[in-house]
Amino acid sequence: MHRKGCENLKEDLIASIVALEWEMFQNVNNVGGRAACQDNFETFSVMRSSQATAWSEAALASYLEDLTDAQENGRNLLTEKYARMMEFTAPLEYARIQHQLPPVEQETRLLIDRITKIHLAWEEEISINFPYIRRRGRPASSSDDTSYLTSIETYLRGEFATYSTRTLALYYQNALEQKAVNINGAQVVLAATMQQYGFNSLAAANEAMKKRFSSHLAARQ
């Protein structure tokens, strides 16, 4: 297949995934009522499409199948994702709803651990190279979770637990291939995100955020 054809296939897969995820996101029931982010498709699309840029086509196709199968079986993977996060952010509440979630197989748990370890190493690199971008985002470790703030680790673990073992295996393979050639998959996602917000590089975004931070600091003095 020609390169352009491959690019179109990946774009089509991402568009289909974002559309299905958005539909599920609309049906996530929050304790305090509908969240403002559920009415913000633009931000949702930026975040979810950027994340998918780092995936292989095989992993994307497999995840799209996960979403389609879930929809056909009356499951909402985004509802499940946020519920899974509660294992770390609200363990008592999670204990009360855990029985409503599909069990996670041991093979799946092992893959989640391995992928999360790679991601956290990538995030550490980002913190060193682009500290002002990182300070505006989530904390890295689940040890920093609160009832109001969810870490990257907890978010990843919650989301990965909704993937099929097949999808996770393809995701892990892709992450290993990236790691082998010194590609930081999390940085690929961050670069795609910053590009959609108008920055032509992570260095430019980091510098802009550094200036904003300095200005904010000066204003407080």
C-alpha positions, 0 to 999 in steps of 0.5 A: 500500500502506498504511504498516502493510502496508509495515512488515510487508513490510519486517519479513518481508524482514528476518526471512527474511534473518536466518534464511537468514544464520543458517543460513549462519553455522552452516556457516562453518568457522573455523580454530580451530574453532567460534566462540562467536558461532555459538551466540549467535543473539540477538546475531546477530539484533540486529546483522543486523536492525539493519543491515537497517533502513537498507535500502530494501525493493527492496534487501532483496528483491534481497539476499534473492534473492542469499541464496536463489540462493546457497543453491540453488547451494551457496554460503555468502555468509557464508563468502565474506564472511569470506574476502574480509576476509582480503584486508586482514587476512591477505593471504598467506592470502587469496592462497592461497584467492582462486582459490576465490572468485567473481571480482568484476566491475569494476562491482561494485568501483566500486559498493563503492568509492562506497558505502564512501566514503559509509559512512566519512563517516557513521562520521566523523559518528558518531565526532564526535557519539557518541564513547563509543559509537564507541570501543566498536566497530570502528576505521573504516579498514582501515589499522587492521586487525590479524589480531585486529581488523577495521575497519568498512571491511574488514568492509563491503568483504568483505560488499559483495563477496558482493552481486550487482551488482543489489543493490549498485546498489539499495543505492547508490541508497538511500544516495544518497537518504539522503545527499540528505536528510541521513540518516546511514544508519550512524546509523540502524543504530546507533540500531536496535542501541542500541534493541534493547539498551534505550536510547531514543536514541543520546544516552542510550546515549552518556551511559551509555557515557561514565559506564562509561568514566569509572568504569572510568578512575577504578577504574584510578587 
